[in-house]
Amino acid sequence: LGIKKYAGETITIGQIIVASSASGDPALVPSLIVELDQASDELEEAMNEPGEIHAIEAEMGDVLFSIAQLARHLNLDAEQALRKTNRRFEARFQRMQKRLVCEAKTWEELSPEVRESYWKQAARSDDA
């Protein structure tokens, strides 16, 4: 497999690097989930070591790479999934901001529990 020059974004480059065929192998998904869990555990361990930003960054990269591989084997576009999630997040956040304005409140004055309830209500609006 040769590395191709590509003007896409990082997650897409990760998908290209691991791609050995146009589509993935769904039979590999269970083992990829185990690998993702392991990468997540290693990230958590690195986060528990004070001042280890380079180790944290490396482990975060491993998690992201594992997610890109999993997406490929599920025949999904990880970059597109992330874009859609970002759009949902932005829409939810905007709904929360509008609610705050309507209720003459600020985010800072809300308790963590109330913030969570605002978020859940905004998320429920995704389905509407």
Buried (B, 14 or more C-beta within 10 A) or exposed (E): EEEEEEEEEEBBBBBBBBBEEEEBEEEBBEEBEEBBEEBBEBBEEBBEEEEBEEBBEEBBBBBBBBBBBBBBBBEBBBBEBBEEEEEEEEBBEEBBEEEBEEEEEEEEEBEEEEEEEBBEEBBEEEEE
